[in-house]
């Protein structure tokens, strides 16, 4: 994708994968998204499928060639076509806008936790470039809020008005316990629940019934103080390994 150097600098970080559950829980906190996921996904048996599909799309659009970006967007559009029912349609631009917003907000939250706040000019460029995650699908460019202040107003309104449904809570239970995940990944499930609770907006966290208090916050602060410097010491190719793998997987699938 042309003119996306600033977005690529953020999106390349493998640590952003840790925010996948946060983004998904925010997405399904929208009743329309929750109905679509509950009716057309099987989180209990395949809890990582949505994350894999999302990451393939993000990396394909952000780092792929123009042809690859168009191809992965077409695959997602086709996959969304049958996802429709009473009160929801996966191709609805408003729902896709919310999904894209959760990906941007989660990426920035985690990146700044690890590396510190972005300078204003850099932050503006990253924000403008992240809009492609929506506009590559069915979100008209005019719907992506015009600047970071407009996005924050949109975000705050959405977080204040979302209604976490019973469907969303069932999806959260499947995702945060990952009973169908490979044994190796199950070892990371408690840490994933803890970090997801740390990063969710307080109101949404309460609606999902996730415990959080002073002791949790102090534990998170200590973990971040120790973990962020260690992560920054990792070689960039190692930090980019998930992006490299997903791009390779996408190219293999497109070639096949």
C-alpha positions in Angstrom: 0.0 0.0 0.0 1.5 3.4 -1.0 2.2 6.1 1.6 1.8 3.8 4.6 5.2 3.9 6.2 4.0 5.2 9.5 1.2 2.7 9.7 3.6 -0.1 8.8 6.0 0.9 11.6 3.1 0.3 14.1 1.5 -2.7 12.5 4.7 -4.7 12.2 5.0 -5.2 15.9 4.2 -8.8 16.8 3.2 -7.8 20.3 0.0 -6.3 18.9 -1.3 -9.8 18.5 -1.8 -9.8 22.3 -4.6 -7.3 21.7 -6.5 -9.6 19.5 -9.0 -10.7 22.1 -9.5 -7.0 23.2 -10.4 -6.0 19.6 -12.7 -9.0 19.2 -14.6 -8.4 22.5 -15.0 -4.7 21.5 -16.3 -5.8 18.1 -18.9 -8.2 19.5 -20.0 -5.7 22.1 -21.9 -4.2 19.1 -25.1 -6.3 19.0 -25.0 -6.5 15.2 -21.5 -7.9 15.1 -22.3 -10.3 18.0 -25.3 -11.7 16.1 -23.2 -12.2 13.0 -20.4 -13.9 14.8 -22.7 -16.1 17.0 -24.6 -17.2 13.9 -21.8 -17.8 11.6 -18.7 -18.7 13.7 -17.8 -21.5 16.0 -15.7 -20.0 18.8 -16.0 -22.9 21.1 -14.4 -25.3 18.6 -12.2 -22.9 16.6 -11.5 -19.9 18.9 -8.5 -18.6 16.8 -10.2 -18.5 13.4 -11.5 -15.0 13.6 -8.1 -13.7 14.8 -6.3 -15.5 11.9 -8.7 -14.1 9.4 -8.3 -10.6 10.8 -4.5 -10.7 10.9 -4.4 -12.1 7.3 -6.5 -9.2 6.2 -4.5 -6.5 8.1 -1.1 -7.8 7.0 -2.3 -8.4 3.4 -3.7 -4.9 3.0 -0.9 -3.2 4.9 2.2 -5.0 3.5 1.0 -6.9 0.5 1.4 -5.7 -3.1 -1.6 -3.8 -4.6 -2.7 -7.1 -6.2 -2.5 -9.0 -2.9 -4.3 -6.3 -1.0 -7.2 -6.4 -3.6 -7.2 -10.2 -3.4 -7.4 -10.4 0.3 -10.1 -7.7 0.5 -12.1 -9.7 -2.1 -11.8 -12.8 -0.1 -13.1 -11.1 3.0 -15.9 -9.5 1.1 -16.9 -12.9 -0.3 -16.7 -14.5 3.2 -19.0 -11.7 4.5 -21.6 -12.2 1.8 -23.7 -14.9 3.5 -23.3 -13.4 6.9 -26.7 -11.7 7.3 -29.8 -12.2 9.3 -32.3 -10.3 11.5 -30.8 -7.0 12.4 -27.3 -7.6 11.0 -25.3 -7.8 7.8 -21.6 -8.2 7.8 -21.2 -5.9 4.8 -22.9 -3.1 6.6 -20.5 -0.1 6.4 -21.3 1.0 9.9 -20.5 -2.4 11.3 -17.3 -2.5 9.3 -16.4 0.9 10.5 -16.6 -0.2 14.1 -14.5 -3.3 13.4 -11.8 -1.2 11.7 -12.0 1.3 14.6 -11.3 -1.5 17.1 -8.3 -2.6 15.2 -6.8 0.9 15.0 -7.6 1.7 18.7 -6.1 -1.5 19.9 -3.0 -1.2 17.8 -2.3 2.4 19.1 -3.1 1.5 22.7 -0.6 -1.4 22.7 2.1 0.4 20.6 2.1 3.3 23.0 2.1 1.1 26.1 5.3 -0.5 24.7 7.0 2.5 23.1 5.5 5.6 24.6 3.2 8.2 23.1 3.5 8.9 19.4 4.5 12.4 18.4 1.4 14.3 17.1 2.5 14.5 13.5 3.3 10.8 13.5 0.1 9.9 15.2 -1.9 11.9 12.6 -0.3 10.0 9.8 -0.8 6.6 11.4 -4.4 7.5 12.0 -5.1 8.6 8.4 -3.4 5.5 7.0 -5.3 3.1 9.3 -8.5 4.1 7.6 -7.6 1.7 4.7 -8.7 -1.2 6.9 -12.2 0.0 6.5 -12.1 1.6 3.0 -10.6 -1.5 1.4 -13.9 -3.2 2.2 -17.3 -1.4 2.1 -16.6 1.6 4.3 -16.8 4.8 2.3 -13.9 7.1 3.0 -16.3 9.8 4.3 -17.3 7.5 7.2 -13.8 7.2 8.6 -13.7 10.1 11.1 -11.8 13.1 9.6 -9.0 13.3 12.3 -8.0 11.9 15.7 -10.3 14.2 17.6 -13.3 13.2 15.5 -12.3 9.5 16.0 -12.1 10.0 19.8 -15.6 11.5 19.8 -16.9 8.6 17.7 -15.0 6.1 19.9 -16.3 7.5 23.2 -19.8 7.6 21.9 -19.6 3.9 20.8 -18.1 2.7 24.1 -20.7 4.6 26.1 -23.6 3.2 24.1 -22.6 -0.4 23.2 -24.7 -3.1 24.8 -22.9 -6.4 25.7 -25.4 -9.1 24.9 -25.6 -12.6 26.2 -24.4 -13.7 22.8 -21.3 -11.5 23.2 -20.7 -12.9 26.7 -20.8 -16.5 25.3 -18.3 -15.5 22.6 -16.1 -13.9 25.3 -16.2 -17.1 27.4 -15.2 -19.2 24.4 -12.5 -16.8 23.4 -11.0 -16.1 26.9 -10.9 -19.8 27.9 -10.0 -21.2 24.5 -11.0 -24.7 25.4 -10.6 -25.8 21.8 -7.1 -24.3 21.4 -4.0 -26.4 21.0 -2.4 -27.5 24.2 0.6 -25.2 23.8 -1.5 -22.1 23.4 -3.6 -23.0 26.5 -0.7 -22.2 28.7 -1.0 -18.5 27.7 -4.8 -18.3 28.2 -4.7 -16.9 31.8 -2.2 -14.2 30.7 -4.4 -13.4 27.7 -7.5 -13.0 30.0 -5.5 -10.7 32.3 -4.2 -8.5 29.5 -7.5 -8.3 27.8 -9.2 -7.2 31.0 -6.4 -4.6 31.5 -6.9 -3.1 28.0 -10.7 -3.0 27.8 -12.5 0.2 28.6 -13.8 0.0 32.2 -17.5 0.0 31.2 -17.1 -2.8 28.7 -14.9 -4.8 31.0 -17.7 -4.6 33.7 -20.4 -5.7 31.2 -18.3 -8.8 30.4 -18.0 -9.5 34.1 -14.2 -9.4 34.1 -12.7 -8.7 37.5 -10.4 -5.7 37.9 -9.2 -3.8 40.9 -6.2 -2.1 42.5 -4.2 -5.4 42.8 -4.8 -6.2 39.2 -3.7 -2.8 38.1 -0.5 -2.9 40.2 0.3 -6.3 38.7 -0.2 -4.9 35.2 1.9 -1.9 35.9 4.8 -4.1 37.1 4.5 -6.4 34.2 4.5 -3.5 31.7 7.5 -1.8 33.5 9.5 -5.1 33.1 8.1 -6.4 29.8 8.1 -3.3 27.6 11.9 -2.7 27.9 12.6 -6.4 27.3 10.3 -6.4 24.2 12.1 -3.3 22.8 15.4 -5.2 23.1 14.3 -7.9 20.7 15.6 -7.7 17.2 13.2 -6.2 14.7 13.0 -9.4 12.5 11.9 -11.3 15.6 9.3 -8.7 16.5 8.0 -8.9 12.9 7.9 -12.7 12.8 4.0 -12.9 13.0 3.7 -10.5 10.1 6.2 -12.4 8.1 4.4 -15.7 8.8 0.9 -14.4 8.0 2.1 -12.8 4.7 3.8 -16.1 3.7 0.6 -18.0 4.5 -1.5 -15.5 2.5 0.8 -15.8 -0.5 0.8 -19.6 -0.3 -3.0 -19.6 -0.2 -3.4 -17.1 -3.1 -0.9 -19.2 -5.1 -2.8 -22.3 -4.4 
